[in-house]
Amino acid sequence: MTSRLVRIDSAVFALLLVALAGGVFLFGRANIIADSVDYYANLQRLSPAGGEPIVRNLHFAAQRSPGFSLAALLPHLLLVYLVDPVVGTTSGGLPPSSPAGPPGLIPPQPLLLRQIPFHDFPVPRENSWFQWKLALALALTSYGFLFAGLLAIASALRHAHPDLPGCSLLAALLLGSPIFVHNIFATPLYATLTAFGGSALFCARFARAMDSKRCVDGIAAGAWLGLVVLTRLETAVFAAALAGLLLLGRERTLCLRLIAGASWATIAWAAYNWRVFGTPLSYEILRGDINLLRLDSRYILRCLIHPASGLLVWSPLVCLGLLGLLAGKSATLRCLGIAALPLIALWVVRMPVMLVHPSQVPMEIGGIPVMPPQGEFGAFQLIRSDINRYATVLAPFAVLGLRDLLARLRFRQR
């Protein structure tokens, strides 16, 4: 019976990977809008090919964590120096069948990822070009980390539960997180999928490091944790909490290995600053004037439990998995669960400044008009997108917590 369940579990996971790959090819979108404008611009700044900026005012780009753009630099260089010289690049108008998209969409007509290779599209209002090598490098990075992350968590599950890994829980987690699914197909040029993949790779290595005590596992876990912090700066709170827990739990050696592995991120951040800002010590990333820190009980409830936006409603399996971590018997699970709590606490006090804007007219931040949400529906939509999109970084931990929770329930039934 168990072997049959293992085969079914593996089949469901394989089907998930195939369905995701097919869905990405058929429905993955290529346009940049909102946050992705900044990641695109930062990659363009790193690129030796350069080019005219796709928008004139890049006020928020300096405040974006550099991890996603840095990770996309390698595939971009491969496209520039290995692929483009062979296939070449054409440039010109947009596909005639494409309808006009919403304001701020670049290019202005919706494009699928499979439509952009080898073709640059004009951005007339900026006298610039939407460059396929930049956009495709971001997409390849996102999807590379998505699939690598799924495989890493599947490996961690098999290591922890060789009798029945429970890899099919990954399918349940995706289907139970509408915002995550939206990020996969509609906004792959955001940093969300890279943060998920980096977190999953860290999680798998950290679990092995806790069990094996091998130096290589600890350093590798630290290296992936460094990428996660570079991609989502606020996850430094998680990293600090985890380090504290390891020290309290007399895991000093592992803590030092994590720090050693993550040290590359400091060097990469300094190099990025030097390339983009001309100095290794730039603190623009810390300004974050699109958000403010505020202890607001109403906002906290909307982030966590409100039916229209709460994490408990829109990412229920992530929440259940975190509870499984906190109730887990192994030190690995408890460390991950406890360290996640300060990160969630930071998210629920980091309020978008648009929510406190009193009028329904655009507010100006750094010379860029920012539209506040339109009514209660718009506010809920903004909160729902924010908290659930960022929570995907905790999804890999949650899968381990879910599987452990099911294992304990199964044991009690026996």
WOKASUL-V790200 format. One record per pair of residues at least 24 apart in sequence whose C-alpha atoms are under 10 Angstrom apart, sorted by the first residue. I is the first residue (numbers start at 1). J is the second residue. D is the distance in whole Angstrom. If there is no record, write none. Layout:
I	J	D
I	J	D
This chain:
2	163	7
2	164	7
3	163	8
3	164	8
4	164	10
5	163	9
5	164	7
5	165	10
5	166	9
6	162	9
6	163	7
6	164	5
6	165	7
6	166	8
6	167	9
6	168	10
7	164	9
8	166	10
8	167	10
8	168	9
9	164	8
9	165	8
9	166	6
9	167	6
9	168	5
9	169	9
10	154	9
10	164	9
10	165	9
10	166	8
10	167	7
10	168	7
11	167	9
11	168	8
12	166	10
12	167	8
12	168	6
12	169	9
12	170	9
12	171	8
13	150	9
13	151	9
13	154	9
13	166	9
13	167	6
13	168	5
13	169	8
13	170	7
13	171	7
14	167	9
14	168	9
14	171	10
15	168	9
15	171	9
16	150	10
16	167	10
16	168	8
16	170	8
16	171	6
16	172	10
16	174	9
17	147	8
17	150	8
17	151	9
17	171	9
20	143	10
20	146	10
20	147	9
20	181	10
20	184	9
20	185	9
21	143	9
21	147	9
23	184	9
23	185	8
24	112	9
24	113	8
24	114	9
24	143	9
24	184	8
24	185	6
24	186	10
24	188	9
25	112	8
25	113	7
25	114	7
25	185	9
26	112	8
26	113	9
26	114	8
26	185	9
27	111	10
27	112	7
27	113	8
27	114	9
27	184	10
27	185	6
27	186	8
28	111	9
28	112	6
28	113	6
28	114	8
28	139	9
28	182	10
28	183	10
28	184	7
28	185	5
28	186	6
28	187	8
28	188	7
29	110	8
29	111	6
29	112	4
29	113	5
29	114	8
29	115	9
29	116	10
29	139	9
29	184	9
29	185	6
29	186	5
29	187	7
29	188	7
29	189	9
30	106	9
30	107	9
30	110	8
30	111	5
30	112	5
30	113	5
30	114	8
30	115	8
30	116	7
30	132	9
30	135	7
30	136	8
30	138	10
30	139	8
30	185	9
30	186	8
30	187	8
30	188	8
30	189	7
31	101	10
31	104	10
31	105	6
31	106	6
31	107	6
31	108	8
31	109	8
31	110	6
31	111	6
31	112	8
31	113	8
31	116	10
31	130	9
31	135	8
31	186	9
31	187	8
31	188	9
31	189	8
32	104	9
32	105	6
32	106	5
32	107	8
32	108	10
32	110	10
32	111	10
32	130	9
32	135	8
32	187	8
32	188	9
32	189	7
32	190	9
33	102	9
33	103	9
33	104	6
33	105	5
33	106	6
33	107	9
33	108	10
33	187	9
33	189	9
33	190	9
34	60	10
34	104	7
34	105	8
34	106	10
34	187	10
34	190	9
35	60	9
35	61	8
35	64	9
35	187	9
35	189	8
35	190	6
35	191	9
36	61	9
36	64	10
36	135	10
36	138	9
36	187	8
36	188	9
36	189	5
36	190	5
36	191	8
37	61	8
37	104	10
37	105	9
37	106	8
37	189	9
37	190	9
38	62	8
38	63	9
38	64	7
38	65	10
38	69	9
38	190	9
39	64	7
39	65	9
39	66	8
39	67	10
39	68	7
39	69	6
39	70	10
39	72	10
39	134	10
39	135	10
39	138	8
39	189	8
39	190	7
39	191	8
40	68	10
40	69	7
40	72	10
40	130	10
40	131	10
40	134	7
40	135	7
40	137	9
40	138	7
40	189	8
40	190	9
41	69	9
41	134	9
42	66	8
42	68	9
42	69	6
42	70	9
42	73	10
42	272	10
42	276	8
43	68	9
43	69	5
43	70	7
43	71	9
43	72	7
43	73	7
43	76	9
43	134	7
43	135	9
43	137	9
43	138	8
43	276	10
44	69	9
44	73	9
44	76	10
44	131	9
44	133	10
44	134	7
44	135	10
45	69	9
45	272	10
45	275	8
45	276	6
45	277	10
46	70	8
46	72	10
46	73	7
46	76	10
46	272	8
46	275	7
46	276	7
47	73	7
47	74	10
47	76	8
47	77	8
47	80	9
47	134	9
47	275	10
48	76	10
48	77	8
48	80	9
49	76	10
49	77	9
49	80	8
49	81	10
51	128	8
51	129	8
51	130	10
51	131	9
52	126	9
52	127	8
52	128	6
52	129	7
52	130	10
53	126	8
53	127	9
53	128	7
53	129	8
53	130	9
54	106	8
54	107	10
54	122	10
54	123	7
54	124	10
54	125	9
54	126	6
54	127	8
54	128	6
54	129	7
54	130	7
54	131	9
55	106	10
55	123	9
55	125	9
55	126	6
55	127	9
55	128	8
56	125	10
56	126	7
56	128	10
57	366	8
57	367	8
57	368	7
58	366	9
58	367	10
58	368	9
59	284	10
59	289	10
59	365	8
59	366	6
59	367	8
59	368	8
60	284	9
60	285	9
60	287	10
60	288	8
60	289	8
60	290	8
60	365	9
60	366	8
60	368	9
61	284	9
61	285	9
62	273	9
62	276	9
62	277	9
62	282	9
62	283	9
62	284	6
62	285	6
62	286	9
62	287	9
62	288	9
63	283	9
63	284	5
63	285	4
63	286	7
63	287	7
63	288	6
63	289	8
63	290	9
64	191	10
64	230	10
64	231	8
64	232	9
64	233	9
64	284	9
64	285	6
64	286	9
64	287	10
64	288	8
65	191	9
65	228	10
65	229	8
65	230	6
65	231	5
65	232	6
65	233	6
65	234	9
65	269	9
65	284	10
65	285	7
65	286	9
66	191	10
66	227	10
66	229	10
66	230	6
66	231	6
66	232	9
66	233	9
66	268	9
66	269	7
66	272	7
66	273	9
66	285	9
67	191	8
67	194	9
67	195	9
67	226	9
67	227	6
67	228	7
67	229	8
67	230	4
67	231	4
67	232	8
67	233	9
67	265	9
67	268	9
67	269	8
67	272	9
68	138	8
68	141	8
68	142	8
68	189	9
68	190	8
68	191	6
68	192	9
68	193	9
68	194	7
68	195	8
68	227	9
68	228	9
68	230	8
68	231	6
68	232	9
69	134	10
69	137	9
69	138	7
69	141	9
69	191	9
69	230	10
69	231	9
69	272	10
70	138	10
70	141	10
70	227	10
70	230	9
70	231	9
70	268	8
70	269	9
70	272	8
71	137	9
71	138	8
71	141	7
71	142	9
71	145	10
71	194	9
71	227	9
71	230	10
71	231	9
72	134	8
72	135	10
72	136	9
72	137	6
72	138	5
72	139	8
72	140	8
72	141	5
72	142	8
72	194	10
73	134	9
73	137	7
73	138	8
73	141	9
74	137	8
74	141	9
75	133	9
75	134	9
75	136	9
75	137	5
75	138	8
75	139	10
75	140	7
75	141	7
76	132	10
76	133	6
76	134	6
76	135	9
76	136	8
76	137	5
76	138	8
76	140	9
76	141	9
77	133	9
77	134	9
77	137	9
78	133	9
78	137	9
79	118	10
79	132	9
79	133	6
79	134	9
79	136	9
79	137	8
80	133	7
80	134	9
80	137	10
83	118	9
83	133	9
84	117	10
84	118	7
84	133	8
87	117	10
87	118	7
88	118	6
88	119	9
89	117	8
89	118	5
89	119	5
89	120	7
89	131	9
89	132	9
89	133	9
90	117	10
90	118	6
90	119	5
90	120	6
90	121	9
90	132	10
91	118	9
91	119	5
91	120	5
91	121	6
91	122	8
91	129	9
91	130	9
91	131	9
91	132	10
92	119	8
92	120	7
92	121	6
92	122	7
92	129	9
93	119	10
93	120	9
93	121	6
93	122	7
93	123	10
94	119	10
94	120	9
94	121	6
94	122	8
95	121	10
106	130	7
112	185	10
112	186	10
113	139	8
113	185	10
113	188	10
135	188	10
135	189	7
136	189	9
137	189	9
138	188	8
138	189	6
138	190	8
138	191	9
138	194	10
139	184	10
139	187	9
139	188	6
139	189	6
139	190	9
139	191	10
139	193	10
139	194	10
140	188	9
140	189	9
141	188	9
141	189	9
141	191	9
141	193	8
141	194	7
141	197	10
142	183	10
142	184	9
142	187	10
142	188	6
142	189	7
142	190	8
142	191	7
142	192	8
142	193	5
142	194	5
142	195	9
142	196	9
142	197	8
143	184	8
143	188	8
143	189	10
143	193	7
143	194	8
143	197	9
144	193	9
144	194	8
144	197	8
145	192	10
145	193	6
145	194	5
145	195	8
145	196	7
145	197	4
145	198	7
145	199	10
145	200	9
145	201	9
146	184	8
146	188	10
146	192	9
146	193	5
146	194	7
146	195	9
146	196	7
146	197	5
146	198	9
146	200	9
147	193	9
147	194	10
147	196	10
147	197	7
148	194	10
148	196	10
148	197	6
148	198	9
148	200	8
148	201	8
149	193	9
149	194	9
149	195	9
149	196	7
149	197	4
149	198	7
149	199	8
149	200	5
149	201	6
149	202	9
149	203	9
149	204	9
149	396	8
150	196	9
150	197	7
150	200	7
150	201	9
150	396	8
151	197	9
151	200	9
151	201	9
151	204	10
152	197	8
152	198	10
152	199	10
152	200	6
152	201	6
152	202	9
152	203	8
152	204	6
152	205	9
152	396	9
153	197	9
153	199	10
153	200	6
153	201	7
153	202	10
153	203	8
153	204	6
153	205	10
153	395	10
153	396	6
153	397	9
153	399	8
153	400	8
154	200	10
154	204	9
154	396	10
154	399	9
154	400	10
155	201	10
155	204	7
155	205	10
156	200	9
156	201	9
156	203	8
156	204	5
156	205	8
156	206	10
156	207	7
156	208	8
156	396	10
156	399	10
156	400	8
157	204	9
157	207	10
157	399	8
157	400	7
157	403	8
157	404	9
159	204	9
159	207	9
159	208	8
160	207	9
160	208	9
160	211	10
160	400	9
160	403	9
160	404	9
161	400	10
161	403	8
161	404	9
161	407	9
164	403	9
164	407	9
165	400	10
165	403	8
166	399	9
166	400	9
166	402	9
166	403	6
166	404	10
166	406	9
166	407	10
167	399	9
167	400	10
167	403	9
168	399	10
169	317	9
169	399	7
169	400	9
169	402	8
169	403	8
170	317	10
170	395	9
170	396	9
170	398	10
170	399	7
170	400	10
170	402	10
172	317	8
172	399	10
173	315	8
173	316	9
173	317	6
173	318	7
173	321	10
173	395	8
173	396	10
173	398	9
173	399	8
173	402	10
174	315	9
174	317	9
174	318	10
174	392	10
174	395	9
175	315	10
175	317	10
176	313	9
176	314	7
176	315	6
176	316	7
176	317	7
176	318	9
177	311	9
177	313	9
177	314	6
177	315	5
177	316	8
177	317	8
177	318	8
177	388	8
177	389	9
177	391	10
177	392	9
177	395	10
178	314	7
178	315	8
178	385	10
178	388	9
178	389	10
179	314	8
179	315	8
179	384	8
179	385	7
179	386	9
179	387	10
179	388	6
179	389	6
179	390	10
179	391	10
179	392	9
180	314	10
180	315	9
180	385	9
180	388	8
180	389	6
180	390	9
180	391	9
180	392	7
180	395	10
181	389	10
182	385	10
182	389	9
183	385	10
183	389	8
183	392	10
191	231	7
191	232	8
191	389	10
191	390	10
192	231	9
192	232	9
192	389	7
192	390	7
192	391	9
192	392	7
192	393	8
193	389	10
193	392	8
193	393	9
194	227	9
194	228	8
194	231	7
194	232	10
194	393	9
195	225	10
195	227	8
195	228	6
195	229	9
195	230	9
195	231	6
195	232	7
195	235	10
195	390	9
195	391	10
195	392	8
195	393	6
195	394	9
196	228	8
196	231	10
196	389	10
196	390	9
196	391	9
196	392	6
196	393	5
196	394	8
196	395	7
196	396	7
197	224	9
197	227	10
197	228	9
197	392	10
197	393	8
197	395	10
197	396	8
198	223	9
198	224	6
198	225	7
198	226	9
198	227	6
198	228	5
198	229	9
198	231	9
198	393	8
198	396	10
199	224	7
199	225	7
199	226	10
199	227	8
199	228	6
199	229	9
199	235	10
199	392	9
199	393	6
199	394	7
199	395	8
199	396	7
199	397	8
200	224	9
200	225	10
200	228	10
200	393	8
200	394	9
200	395	8
200	396	5
200	397	7
200	399	10
201	225	8
201	228	10
201	396	9
202	226	9
202	227	9
202	228	8
202	396	9
202	397	10
203	332	10
203	333	10
203	336	8
203	394	10
203	396	7
203	397	7
203	400	9
204	396	9
204	397	9
204	400	10
206	254	9
206	258	9
206	332	8
206	336	9
207	331	10
207	332	6
207	333	8
207	336	10
207	400	10
208	332	9
209	254	8
209	257	10
209	258	10
209	332	9
210	251	9
210	254	8
210	330	10
210	331	8
210	332	6
211	331	10
211	332	8
213	251	10
213	253	9
213	254	7
214	254	9
214	257	10
215	253	9
215	254	8
215	257	7
215	258	9
216	257	9
216	261	9
217	254	9
217	257	9
217	258	9
217	261	10
218	253	9
218	254	6
218	255	8
218	256	9
218	257	5
218	258	6
218	259	9
218	260	9
218	261	7
219	254	8
219	255	9
219	256	9
219	257	5
219	258	5
219	259	8
219	260	6
219	261	4
219	262	8
219	263	10
220	257	9
220	258	8
220	260	9
220	261	6
220	262	8
221	254	10
221	257	9
221	258	6
221	259	10
221	260	10
221	261	7
221	262	8
222	254	9
222	255	9
222	256	9
222	257	7
222	258	4
222	259	6
222	260	7
222	261	4
222	262	5
222	263	8
222	264	9
222	265	10
223	257	10
223	258	7
223	259	8
223	260	8
223	261	4
223	262	4
223	263	8
223	264	7
223	265	8
224	258	9
224	261	8
224	262	7
224	265	9
225	258	8
225	259	9
225	261	8
225	262	6
225	263	10
225	265	9
226	258	9
226	259	9
226	260	10
226	261	7
226	262	4
226	263	7
226	264	7
226	265	5
226	266	8
226	268	10
227	262	8
227	264	9
227	265	7
227	268	10
228	262	10
228	265	9
228	393	8
229	262	9
229	265	8
230	262	10
230	265	7
230	266	9
230	268	9
230	269	8
232	390	9
232	393	9
233	285	8
233	286	9
234	286	10
234	343	7
234	344	10
234	346	8
234	347	8
234	390	10
235	339	10
235	340	9
235	342	9
235	343	7
235	344	10
235	346	9
235	347	10
235	390	10
235	393	9
235	394	10
236	343	8
237	339	8
237	340	9
237	341	10
237	342	7
237	343	6
237	344	10
237	345	10
237	346	8
238	336	9
238	337	10
238	338	9
238	339	5
238	340	6
238	341	8
238	342	7
238	343	6
238	344	9
238	346	10
239	336	10
239	339	8
239	340	9
239	343	9
240	339	8
240	342	10
241	335	9
241	336	9
241	338	8
241	339	5
241	340	8
241	341	9
241	342	7
241	343	9
242	335	6
242	336	7
242	337	10
242	338	8
242	339	5
242	340	9
243	335	9
243	339	9
244	335	10
244	339	9
245	331	10
245	334	10
245	335	7
245	336	9
245	338	8
245	339	8
246	331	9
246	332	10
246	335	8
249	331	9
249	335	9
288	352	10
289	352	9
289	353	8
289	365	8
289	366	9
290	350	10
290	351	9
290	352	6
290	353	6
290	354	8
290	365	8
290	366	10
290	370	9
291	349	10
291	350	6
291	351	5
291	352	4
291	353	5
291	354	8
291	355	9
292	349	8
292	350	6
292	351	5
292	352	6
292	353	6
292	354	10
292	356	10
293	346	8
293	347	9
293	348	9
293	349	5
293	350	5
293	351	6
293	352	9
293	353	9
294	346	10
294	348	9
294	349	5
294	350	6
294	351	6
294	352	10
294	353	10
295	346	10
295	348	8
295	349	5
295	350	8
295	351	9
296	348	9
296	349	7
296	350	10
296	351	9
297	348	9
297	349	9
299	348	7
299	349	8
299	350	10
299	351	8
299	355	9
299	380	10
299	383	9
300	345	9
300	347	9
300	348	5
300	349	7
300	350	10
300	351	9
300	383	10
301	348	9
302	348	9
302	379	10
302	380	8
302	383	7
302	384	8
302	387	10
303	344	10
303	347	9
303	348	6
303	349	9
303	351	10
303	380	9
303	383	6
303	384	7
303	385	10
303	386	9
303	387	6
303	388	9
304	344	9
304	348	8
304	383	10
304	384	9
304	387	8
304	388	10
306	380	9
306	384	10
307	380	9
307	384	10
308	376	10
308	377	8
308	379	10
308	380	6
308	381	8
308	383	9
308	384	7
309	377	10
309	379	9
309	380	5
309	381	7
309	382	8
309	383	6
309	384	4
309	385	8
309	386	9
309	387	8
309	388	8
310	380	9
310	383	8
310	384	6
310	385	10
310	387	8
310	388	8
311	383	10
311	384	8
311	385	10
311	386	10
311	387	7
311	388	6
311	389	10
311	391	8
312	388	9
313	384	10
313	388	10
314	384	8
314	385	10
314	387	10
314	388	7
315	384	10
315	387	10
315	388	7
315	389	10
315	391	8
315	392	9
315	395	9
317	395	9
317	398	7
317	399	8
317	401	10
317	402	8
318	388	10
318	391	8
318	392	8
318	394	7
318	395	6
318	396	9
318	397	8
318	398	5
318	399	7
318	401	9
318	402	8
319	391	10
319	394	9
319	395	9
319	398	7
319	401	10
319	402	9
320	398	7
320	399	9
320	401	8
320	402	7
320	405	9
321	394	9
321	395	8
321	396	9
321	397	7
321	398	4
321	399	6
321	400	7
321	401	4
321	402	4
321	403	8
321	404	9
321	405	8
322	394	8
322	395	9
322	397	7
322	398	5
322	399	8
322	400	9
322	401	6
322	402	8
322	405	10
323	398	8
323	401	7
323	402	8
323	405	9
324	397	10
324	398	8
324	399	9
324	400	8
324	401	4
324	402	6
324	403	8
324	404	7
324	405	5
324	406	9
324	408	10
325	397	8
325	398	7
325	399	9
325	400	7
325	401	4
325	402	8
325	403	10
325	404	8
325	405	8
326	401	8
327	401	8
327	404	9
327	405	8
328	400	10
328	401	7
328	402	10
328	404	7
328	405	7
328	408	9
329	404	9
329	405	10
329	408	10
330	404	9
332	400	10
333	397	8
333	398	9
333	400	8
333	401	7
333	404	9
334	401	9
336	394	9
336	397	7
336	398	9
336	400	10
336	401	9
337	394	9
337	397	8
337	398	8
337	401	8
340	391	10
340	393	10
340	394	7
340	397	9
343	391	9
343	394	9
344	387	9
344	390	9
344	391	8
344	394	9
347	386	9
347	387	7
347	390	8
347	391	9
348	383	10
348	386	10
348	387	8
350	387	10
351	383	9
351	386	10
352	379	10
352	382	8
352	383	8
352	386	9
354	379	9
354	382	9
355	379	7
355	380	10
355	382	9
355	383	9
